[in-house]
């Protein structure tokens, strides 16, 4: 093993590899920060550049782009409430309120630290537990997935905002919206009304951009004065006490990200929301979440970056891509004449180790390039809002169009922007809607596939994994609802008391 | 805030919540009775209820209806809790109606014009209009930002990100 590691080191330490990973991370951060341009798109764009590179250099370039892209999404999420990537949607919840308070620097730095730590832990998991975790992921069938999604959906309780019932309605509306399109089993149409553009369902990116970024733009023009001045050139930094206070959430979020990332298809967005929900559930003052709690930023960023290294586990260990990005990376491996999977660990172990070393380095590069990006990107928030918001709207339109090169997607973005604005006005949280929309197809697909397998409801209780997820789902529901009801009761008591006095 | 203002706000807030819950409840009933039967094609060969394409929409609509009913009862019988946003809400712009109409018009321009005049020209027009609407009067900023930023963003998307943008009638010239 040590011989292989030494050869891996030798193979990795070339100027080309170090430049590739640095360039990849920097490119990823920039592209990830632009709403509409996702990490997937950045990796796909970088793919042609790997054709003439060494296998290790090419793969490291793509991995760097991927990791940079995941972090980059948080920058605009914090500064202008426009998540650069879907996974950064959860960072909006506390990141943007912090920016509104003039503490964008603190939010951005915490996002970076949490991202780097989570990325590092995720990489360690990839290196040491790849085969073990990959085996666990293989034990997941449709019923296990179904319960995992049910557990993930319980997070809606934590992100419901001021009203639990409204939050639940918002989540259910998101789930309902996800049913639009062709039916997964029978191929019949659902709510498409013959519209070809809706056959594949409502596009994910335009919905995300519309729901989060556009309401801010609309609100600015409807209000008498700009309600908040976001100041990024503040001197707010993460204090040692804040960092220590968030460390547990970062570590927990990282491992949530690792577990979710290992399971193909579960995704970084779900990991971010789960990590956020857990941080809020265990916090001493959960009521501060959603109003600019730096721990909320740390938890969500740890969740989504924890996924980044872990998605490579099923890819490298089993040859199974966990998401679209890893599918593109799988393509890059194949273009280089390498086939990820168990055989690769026998035939190309030195390449594997060289990639592992490069991936470990990517966390450090991410810290450096992230610091640099924060310094320059943070200036965005110093732009007066009447100049900034028309540019934000332009990015929303360009970003939505870029997804499928269709004006229909711009329409989807505008429609969900109006919906998001209405939700903002009636104090209905938009985050549960997004969570429901993302998890909806997985929820339904696994529910129905389970029934197709056995036609018996007992299939949902077939394995210990099912029972583990049933238990934690029930526990999470119980604790979450009890906490929300207690908080509501306390508020009502306070109102009654103030009315009586 | 005086006691009377607080009570008036609470009354308004309660009314708003009742209206929201009642409308959601009505919408869920209409959705269940008309939209799902009309919008979801269910094959006759479906053996089990959960396998039906209409199963989840009905389940979700029912759940929305139930939560709307709970919210309605809560709004009627329990004291109203003002949301944080409600308490700190700023007044609407004095000309908010005309501004909303202008904004809708500009959003429609973004939706309908790119296929005719191209994405670049459309974004320049809308950006300049929004800058003016936001109160910018300096011609250098209006023209400078309104032309240079859309041009740079357009070039980034088309040349770097390789995303083809609509050119409109410029397509024939190029």
Interface residues (C-beta under 8 A of the other chain):
Chain A: X31 X37 X41 X45 X161 X162 X163 X165 X166 X168 X169 X172 X173 X175 X176 X179 X183 X185 X186 X188 X189 X190 X191 X192 X193 X218 X220 X221 X222 X223 X224 X225 X227 X291 X385 X386 X387 X389 X390 X391 X393 X394 X395 X397 X398 X401 X402 X405 X407 X410 X411 X414 X417 X424 X426 X427 X444 X447 X448 X451 X452 X455 X488 X491 X492 X495 X496 X499
Chain B: X16 X20 X24 X35 X39 X40 X41 X42 X43 X46 X47 X48 X50 X51 X53 X56 X57 X60 X61 X63 X64 X67 X68 X70 X71 X74 X78 X79 X80 X81 X83 X84 X85 X86 X90 X91 X92 X93 X94 X96 X99 X100 X102 X103 X107 X110 X111 X114 X115 X119 X123 X126 X127 X130 X131 X133 X134 X135 X136 X141 X145 X149 X150 X153 X154 X157 X161 X162 X163 X164 X165 X166
